[in-house]
Amino acid sequence: MGYRKNLRIVCGNLKDKGSLIKTVLSSKPHKSAVRCVILRATTHGSSSPPSNHRIAAVISLGLESKTEACSCIQALMDRLHSTSNALVALKCLYTIHNIIGKGFFILKDQLSMYEYFGGRNFLKLLTFRDDLDPETREMSKWVRWYAAILEQNLLVSKVLGCHLYSKRAKNVIGKEKDNFSSSLNSDLLNDIDALVEFACEVGDLPDSLHLQRKSLVYEIVRSVGEDYRLVQREIGTRVGELEARMMSLSSSEWTQFLNSLTKFEDCKEGISLLFRNRNRNDELWDLVKETKAKLVAVMKERGNDGKRTLVVRFLQRTSGAS
């Protein structure tokens, strides 16, 4: 088994060198330069994440022009969809994650176009599987998990109207009431649905947690943890706002709110396993628990009020008939 893996590393390195030579000799120098940057950031062999200067080189491709940004995202997607190597796929996804978090608007915009036209699973990795050996099959689960999180990350950005890392999102801190006072209940509930779905994707983790010993997987989990911390903040502000508006919610809104909070609580165990008590945010979980209890209590009270109203109307009708 070790021989097969070592042979694959050697072949992968040779393949990378061949691809670079082929790209350099291309008749389209502009596109070839972009593809070289992507190839160097997503090499075979090493289980380490792309270095900071490789990621910076990719991100800088969004500085010059929309054409260059488009070529960058196209080359990255081609690399992702043409590989059957779990490590290469994870490096491509890690690069995409850095574009989402640190990239210039023009790069993010080109990436969002894939999400717009490709739908919910635009990365198309639901069936990804590297069958070299048992470990690569386990790594394939991390590929599918990571892809689902990045897809949901972009969906959250679309629903919120801004990226989680954007200045607009950061400016919300400390100004929650001002930002949400004019928001409709339905908008806040839809925000929570998308944010909770992100948390659920995080909590639906592979069972091979021991693979975090690999620096690439460890760095991926750390990056996802940063996103989850921001998602916790966004959930907390919206839950707090809706708790204050509780009596103004309609029956359907109450049900949607309660279902979202229950779904969020259901993914707590998986999230705790992944982060090992990092990003715990006990205040948020206490807020969710207390809000759920209030929702259930008021819903019961509303139900009892409804029953009493029906009894009064029945008595009124029967007394009028007599």
C-alpha positions as CSV (number, residue, x, y, z in Angstrom):
1,M,0.0,0.0,0.0
2,G,2.9,2.4,0.8
3,Y,4.5,1.6,-2.5
4,R,1.3,2.6,-4.4
5,K,1.1,5.8,-2.5
6,N,4.8,6.7,-3.1
7,L,4.4,5.9,-6.7
8,R,1.4,8.1,-6.9
9,I,3.3,11.0,-5.3
10,V,6.2,10.6,-7.9
11,C,3.7,10.4,-10.8
12,G,1.8,13.4,-9.4
13,N,4.9,15.5,-9.2
14,L,5.9,14.5,-12.7
15,K,2.4,15.3,-13.9
16,D,2.5,18.8,-12.2
17,K,5.9,19.5,-13.9
18,G,4.5,18.3,-17.3
19,S,1.4,20.5,-16.9
20,L,3.5,23.5,-16.0
21,I,5.7,23.0,-19.1
22,K,2.7,22.5,-21.3
23,T,1.0,25.6,-19.9
24,V,4.2,27.7,-20.3
25,L,4.5,26.6,-24.0
26,S,0.8,27.5,-24.6
27,S,-0.1,29.8,-27.5
28,K,-2.1,31.9,-25.0
29,P,0.5,33.5,-22.7
30,H,-2.1,35.4,-20.6
31,K,-4.2,32.4,-19.7
32,S,-1.1,30.2,-19.3
33,A,0.4,32.5,-16.7
34,V,-2.9,32.3,-14.7
35,R,-3.0,28.5,-14.9
36,C,0.6,28.3,-13.7
37,V,-0.3,30.2,-10.6
38,I,-3.2,27.8,-9.9
39,L,-1.1,24.7,-10.6
40,R,1.6,25.8,-8.2
41,A,-1.0,26.4,-5.4
42,T,-2.6,23.0,-5.9
43,T,0.3,20.6,-6.4
44,H,0.2,16.8,-5.9
45,G,2.2,15.0,-3.2
46,S,2.4,17.3,-0.2
47,S,-0.3,17.0,2.4
48,S,0.4,20.6,3.6
49,P,-1.9,23.5,2.6
50,P,-0.8,25.9,-0.1
51,S,1.8,28.4,1.3
52,N,0.7,32.0,2.1
53,H,2.6,33.3,-0.9
54,R,0.9,30.8,-3.3
55,I,-2.5,31.9,-2.0
56,A,-1.5,35.6,-2.2
57,A,-0.5,35.0,-5.9
58,V,-3.9,33.6,-6.7
59,I,-5.7,36.4,-4.9
60,S,-3.7,39.0,-6.7
61,L,-5.1,37.7,-10.0
62,G,-8.3,39.7,-9.2
63,L,-6.4,43.0,-9.2
64,E,-5.8,43.7,-12.8
65,S,-9.0,43.0,-14.8
66,K,-12.3,41.1,-14.9
67,T,-10.8,39.0,-17.7
68,E,-7.9,37.9,-15.5
69,A,-10.3,37.2,-12.6
70,C,-12.5,35.1,-14.9
71,S,-9.5,33.1,-16.1
72,C,-8.4,32.5,-12.5
73,I,-11.7,31.1,-11.4
74,Q,-12.1,29.1,-14.6
75,A,-8.6,27.6,-14.2
76,L,-9.3,26.8,-10.5
77,M,-12.6,25.0,-11.4
78,D,-11.0,23.1,-14.2
79,R,-8.3,21.9,-11.8
80,L,-10.9,20.9,-9.2
81,H,-13.2,19.0,-11.6
82,S,-10.4,17.3,-13.5
83,T,-8.7,15.7,-10.5
84,S,-9.4,12.4,-8.8
85,N,-6.8,13.1,-6.1
86,A,-8.3,14.0,-2.7
87,L,-5.3,16.2,-1.7
88,V,-5.5,18.2,-4.9
89,A,-9.2,18.6,-4.5
90,L,-8.8,19.8,-0.9
91,K,-6.1,22.3,-2.0
92,C,-8.4,23.7,-4.7
93,L,-11.3,24.1,-2.1
94,Y,-8.9,25.7,0.4
95,T,-7.9,28.2,-2.3
96,I,-11.5,28.9,-3.1
97,H,-12.1,29.4,0.6
98,N,-9.3,32.0,0.7
99,I,-10.8,33.8,-2.3
100,I,-14.2,34.0,-0.4
101,G,-12.5,35.3,2.8
102,K,-9.7,37.4,1.4
103,G,-10.2,37.9,-2.3
104,F,-11.1,41.1,-4.1
105,F,-14.7,41.7,-5.0
106,I,-14.1,41.0,-8.7
107,L,-12.8,37.4,-7.9
108,K,-15.7,36.8,-5.5
109,D,-18.1,38.0,-8.1
110,Q,-16.7,35.5,-10.7
111,L,-17.0,32.7,-8.1
112,S,-20.6,33.7,-7.4
113,M,-21.4,33.4,-11.1
114,Y,-20.7,29.6,-10.7
115,E,-23.0,29.5,-7.7
116,Y,-25.7,31.4,-9.6
117,F,-25.7,29.2,-12.7
118,G,-24.7,25.9,-11.0
119,G,-27.3,25.9,-8.2
120,R,-26.9,24.7,-4.7
121,N,-24.2,22.0,-5.4
122,F,-22.3,24.1,-7.9
123,L,-18.9,22.6,-6.9
124,K,-20.2,19.2,-8.2
125,L,-18.3,17.1,-5.7
126,L,-21.2,15.1,-4.1
127,T,-19.9,11.9,-5.6
128,F,-16.1,12.6,-5.3
129,R,-14.2,9.5,-4.4
130,D,-10.4,8.8,-4.4
131,D,-10.1,5.0,-4.3
132,L,-6.4,4.7,-4.0
133,D,-6.5,3.2,-0.5
134,P,-8.6,3.4,2.7
135,E,-7.1,6.7,3.8
136,T,-7.8,8.5,0.5
137,R,-11.4,7.2,0.7
138,E,-11.6,8.9,4.1
139,M,-10.0,12.0,2.7
140,S,-12.7,12.0,0.0
141,K,-15.3,12.4,2.8
142,W,-13.5,15.6,3.9
143,V,-13.6,16.8,0.3
144,R,-17.4,16.4,0.1
145,W,-17.8,17.9,3.6
146,Y,-15.7,20.9,2.7
147,A,-17.4,21.5,-0.6
148,A,-20.8,21.5,1.0
149,I,-19.6,24.1,3.5
150,L,-18.2,26.4,0.9
151,E,-21.4,26.1,-1.2
152,Q,-23.5,27.0,1.9
153,N,-21.0,29.9,2.7
154,L,-21.8,31.5,-0.7
155,L,-25.6,30.9,-0.2
156,V,-25.4,32.6,3.2
157,S,-23.7,35.6,1.6
158,K,-26.5,35.8,-1.0
159,V,-29.2,35.6,1.6
160,L,-27.5,38.2,3.9
161,G,-26.6,40.4,1.0
162,C,-23.0,40.6,2.0
163,H,-20.0,38.2,2.6
164,L,-19.4,37.1,6.2
165,Y,-15.9,38.7,6.1
166,S,-17.0,41.9,4.5
167,K,-16.8,45.3,6.2
168,R,-20.5,45.6,6.0
169,A,-21.0,42.4,8.0
170,K,-18.3,43.5,10.5
171,N,-20.0,46.9,11.0
172,V,-23.1,45.1,12.3
173,I,-21.3,44.3,15.6
174,G,-22.6,46.6,18.3
175,K,-25.3,48.0,16.0
176,E,-27.6,45.1,15.8
177,K,-30.8,47.0,16.8
178,D,-30.1,49.8,14.3
179,N,-29.5,47.3,11.5
180,F,-32.4,45.0,12.2
181,S,-35.1,47.4,13.4
182,S,-36.4,47.9,9.9
183,S,-36.0,44.2,8.8
184,L,-39.1,42.2,8.3
185,N,-39.7,39.1,10.4
186,S,-39.7,36.9,7.3
187,D,-36.3,38.3,6.3
188,L,-34.8,37.6,9.7
189,L,-36.2,34.1,9.7
190,N,-34.8,33.4,6.2
191,D,-31.5,34.6,7.4
192,I,-31.6,32.3,10.4
193,D,-32.6,29.3,8.1
194,A,-29.5,29.9,5.9
195,L,-27.2,30.4,8.8
196,V,-28.4,27.3,10.6
197,E,-28.0,25.3,7.5
198,F,-24.4,26.3,7.4
199,A,-24.0,25.1,11.0
200,C,-25.6,21.8,10.1
201,E,-23.2,21.3,7.3
202,V,-20.3,21.9,9.7
203,G,-21.8,19.5,12.2
204,D,-22.3,16.8,9.5
205,L,-18.6,16.0,9.7
206,P,-16.6,12.9,8.6
207,D,-16.0,10.3,11.3
208,S,-12.2,10.2,10.5
209,L,-11.4,13.1,12.9
210,H,-7.9,11.6,13.3
211,L,-7.0,12.9,9.9
212,Q,-6.8,16.4,11.4
213,R,-3.2,15.4,12.2
214,K,-2.5,16.2,8.5
215,S,-1.7,19.9,8.3
216,L,-4.0,20.4,5.3
217,V,-7.0,19.0,7.1
218,Y,-6.1,20.8,10.3
219,E,-5.9,24.2,8.5
220,I,-9.2,23.5,6.7
221,V,-10.9,22.9,10.1
222,R,-9.3,26.0,11.5
223,S,-10.6,28.1,8.6
224,V,-14.1,26.6,8.9
225,G,-14.0,27.4,12.6
226,E,-13.4,31.1,11.8
227,D,-16.4,31.0,9.5
228,Y,-18.5,29.3,12.1
229,R,-17.6,31.9,14.7
230,L,-19.0,34.6,12.4
231,V,-22.1,32.5,11.7
232,Q,-22.7,32.2,15.5
233,R,-22.6,36.0,15.8
234,E,-25.1,36.4,13.0
235,I,-27.4,33.8,14.4
236,G,-27.2,35.3,17.9
237,T,-28.1,38.9,16.7
238,R,-31.1,37.7,14.8
239,V,-32.4,35.3,17.5
240,G,-32.1,38.2,20.0
241,E,-34.1,40.5,17.7
242,L,-36.8,38.0,17.0
243,E,-37.1,37.1,20.7
244,A,-37.9,40.8,21.3
245,R,-40.6,40.6,18.6
246,M,-42.0,37.3,19.7
247,M,-45.5,38.5,20.3
248,S,-45.7,40.0,16.8
249,L,-44.9,36.8,15.0
250,S,-47.6,34.9,13.1
251,S,-48.3,31.2,13.7
252,S,-46.3,30.2,10.6
253,E,-43.4,32.4,11.7
254,W,-43.5,30.9,15.2
255,T,-43.3,27.4,13.7
256,Q,-40.4,28.4,11.3
257,F,-38.5,30.0,14.2
258,L,-39.0,27.0,16.5
259,N,-37.9,24.6,13.8
260,S,-34.8,26.5,13.0
261,L,-33.8,26.7,16.7
262,T,-34.4,23.0,17.1
263,K,-32.4,22.2,14.0
264,F,-29.5,24.3,15.3
265,E,-29.5,22.5,18.6
266,D,-29.5,19.1,16.8
267,C,-26.1,19.9,15.2
268,K,-24.5,21.0,18.5
269,E,-22.9,17.6,19.2
270,G,-21.2,17.3,15.8
271,I,-19.8,20.8,16.0
272,S,-18.5,20.2,19.5
273,L,-16.7,17.1,18.3
274,L,-15.1,18.9,15.5
275,F,-13.9,21.9,17.4
276,R,-13.3,20.2,20.8
277,N,-14.9,22.9,22.8
278,R,-13.4,25.7,20.8
279,N,-16.0,28.3,19.6
280,R,-18.3,27.0,22.3
281,N,-20.2,30.3,22.8
282,D,-22.2,29.1,25.7
283,E,-24.1,32.4,25.7
284,L,-25.6,31.7,22.3
285,W,-26.7,28.2,23.2
286,D,-28.3,29.5,26.4
287,L,-30.1,32.2,24.3
288,V,-31.3,29.5,21.9
289,K,-32.5,27.3,24.8
290,E,-34.3,30.1,26.6
291,T,-35.9,31.4,23.4
292,K,-37.2,27.9,22.5
293,A,-38.7,27.6,26.0
294,K,-40.4,31.0,25.6
295,L,-41.7,30.1,22.1
296,V,-43.2,26.8,23.4
297,A,-44.8,28.4,26.4
298,V,-46.4,31.2,24.4
299,M,-47.5,28.8,21.7
300,K,-49.3,26.7,24.4
301,E,-50.8,29.9,25.8
302,R,-52.1,30.9,22.4
303,G,-53.5,27.5,21.9
304,N,-55.4,27.7,25.2
305,D,-56.6,31.2,24.3
306,G,-57.9,29.8,21.0
307,K,-59.8,27.0,22.8
308,R,-61.3,29.4,25.3
309,T,-62.4,31.7,22.4
310,L,-64.1,28.7,20.7
311,V,-65.9,27.8,23.9
312,V,-67.2,31.4,24.4
313,R,-68.4,31.5,20.8
314,F,-70.2,28.2,21.2
315,L,-71.9,29.3,24.5
316,Q,-72.9,32.6,22.8
317,R,-74.5,30.7,19.9
318,T,-76.3,28.2,22.1
319,S,-77.6,30.9,24.5
320,G,-78.9,33.0,21.5
321,A,-80.6,29.9,20.1
322,S,-82.5,29.3,23.3
